Amino acid sequence: MAAFDEPRPQMSPEDFRLLRDLVHAHCGILVREDMQFVMERRLAPRLEALGLEDFRAYYRFLRYAPERRAELEAAVEALTTHETYFYREPQQLRALSDELLPQLQRKNARTRRLRFWSAGCSTGEEAYTVAMLLKASGRFEGWDVEVYGTDISRRVLEAARRAEYGPSSMRAIPPEVQQRFFVPVSGGAGRLRVREDVRAWVSFGQLNLLEPGAAQLVPQVDVVLCRNVMIYFDPAARRQVLRVFHDKLVPGGYLLLGHSENLLNLSADFELVHLRTDLVYRRPEPIAPATGGRP
Ligand SMILES: C[S@@+](CC[C@H](N)C(=O)[O-])C[C@H]1O[C@@H](n2cnc3c(N)ncnc32)[C@H](O)[C@@H]1O
């Protein structure tokens, strides 16, 4: 660790522009103009870890060093927020449980197959929440159910796979859900692990939503949740990701965004659906060919 009186490397406006463009091109995250100081503070430990003198050397490392991919991941890690918790945005989850799940049960009754994608899942709370809602509904036992959680950060995915959580992840979860779907971690000082039958429906994988072709491994899904992820993207990156979601959703499939997010001026490929307690987006069903009005 640097001593207090050692001068910290300073980021020039040009270094800031170069680093910010590089991060943006890699993962769509837009570091705001007024965040130069934040970027400087968060990336300074990386310079120290690599023994580099200044931010220009760090930029060159990210561009040309053989280890550049791993370091780009570390930089993105340092700059992103992974804030999440179980049962986040409960109103939307109520709409999912009360209105969308019965509909999906009817729609998929023949195949008895259901697919969800939590895109930008962070440490896994969102993906497990969906699996818990599906279990709690009692509608899908014996079905072929898969909830995919993906994120750009390998570190958060490791935590997601461990499935052990502390109080901060539990702050919005109804007590009866907590009691039903978690078991205490032995010697884990009050930490809880998601129950095995819930975990069996959930799997995790690393995926950069902005990398062309990266979503190839995700199959067609009935519902995409991408909540509190695209807020950090610029409009071009959002459009690119929305095309991926449109592609991956079955016709009539739903897209659930965070509450501060909408598709205004971004995509005409989705229709807005007014549910009783929330608004969601849907990939439209193809229009049936006209019969010409004759019987
Ligand atoms: C604030 S968390 C949201 C977690 C969860 N969806 C929720 O609403 O509680 C945003 C997550 O998006 C991920 N992320 C950011 N850019 C990404 C990208 N280009 N591809 C995939 N994930 C990304 C971050 O690593 C972070 O874990």
Ligand as a Chemical Component Dictionary entry (heavy atoms), coordinates in Angstrom:
data_LIG
# 
_chem_comp.id                   LIG 
_chem_comp.type                 NON-POLYMER 
_chem_comp.pdbx_formal_charge   0 
_chem_comp.three_letter_code    LIG 
# 
loop_
_chem_comp_atom.comp_id 
_chem_comp_atom.atom_id 
_chem_comp_atom.alt_atom_id 
_chem_comp_atom.type_symbol 
_chem_comp_atom.charge 
_chem_comp_atom.model_Cartn_x 
_chem_comp_atom.model_Cartn_y 
_chem_comp_atom.model_Cartn_z 
_chem_comp_atom.pdbx_ordinal 
LIG C1  C1  C 0  -26.263 -2.560 -10.368 1  
LIG S1  S1  S 1  -26.015 -4.228 -10.835 2  
LIG C2  C2  C 0  -27.703 -4.747 -11.089 3  
LIG C3  C3  C 0  -27.979 -6.119 -10.553 4  
LIG C4  C4  C 0  -29.434 -6.626 -10.700 5  
LIG N1  N1  N 0  -29.833 -6.687 -12.077 6  
LIG C5  C5  C 0  -30.394 -5.775 -9.907  7  
LIG O1  O1  O 0  -31.148 -4.996 -10.500 8  
LIG O2  O2  O -1 -30.404 -5.847 -8.686  9  
LIG C6  C6  C 0  -25.401 -4.029 -12.518 10 
LIG C7  C7  C 0  -24.618 -5.240 -13.031 11 
LIG O3  O3  O 0  -24.448 -5.105 -14.451 12 
LIG C8  C8  C 0  -23.196 -5.644 -14.800 13 
LIG N2  N2  N 0  -22.759 -5.121 -16.114 14 
LIG C9  C9  C 0  -22.337 -3.879 -16.420 15 
LIG N3  N3  N 0  -21.977 -3.808 -17.715 16 
LIG C10 C10 C 0  -22.189 -5.036 -18.254 17 
LIG C11 C11 C 0  -22.001 -5.595 -19.558 18 
LIG N4  N4  N 0  -21.518 -4.877 -20.577 19 
LIG N5  N5  N 0  -22.328 -6.890 -19.738 20 
LIG C12 C12 C 0  -22.821 -7.631 -18.711 21 
LIG N6  N6  N 0  -23.011 -7.163 -17.466 22 
LIG C13 C13 C 0  -22.694 -5.880 -17.244 23 
LIG C14 C14 C 0  -22.288 -5.212 -13.648 24 
LIG O4  O4  O 0  -21.138 -6.050 -13.551 25 
LIG C15 C15 C 0  -23.223 -5.323 -12.435 26 
LIG O5  O5  O 0  -23.057 -6.545 -11.763 27 
# 
loop_
_chem_comp_bond.comp_id 
_chem_comp_bond.atom_id_1 
_chem_comp_bond.atom_id_2 
_chem_comp_bond.value_order 
_chem_comp_bond.pdbx_ordinal 
LIG C1  S1  SING 1  
LIG S1  C2  SING 2  
LIG S1  C6  SING 3  
LIG C2  C3  SING 4  
LIG C3  C4  SING 5  
LIG C4  N1  SING 6  
LIG C4  C5  SING 7  
LIG C5  O1  DOUB 8  
LIG C5  O2  SING 9  
LIG C6  C7  SING 10 
LIG C7  O3  SING 11 
LIG C7  C15 SING 12 
LIG O3  C8  SING 13 
LIG C8  N2  SING 14 
LIG C8  C14 SING 15 
LIG N2  C9  SING 16 
LIG N2  C13 SING 17 
LIG C9  N3  DOUB 18 
LIG N3  C10 SING 19 
LIG C10 C11 SING 20 
LIG C10 C13 DOUB 21 
LIG C11 N4  SING 22 
LIG C11 N5  DOUB 23 
LIG N5  C12 SING 24 
LIG C12 N6  DOUB 25 
LIG N6  C13 SING 26 
LIG C14 O4  SING 27 
LIG C14 C15 SING 28 
LIG C15 O5  SING 29 
# 
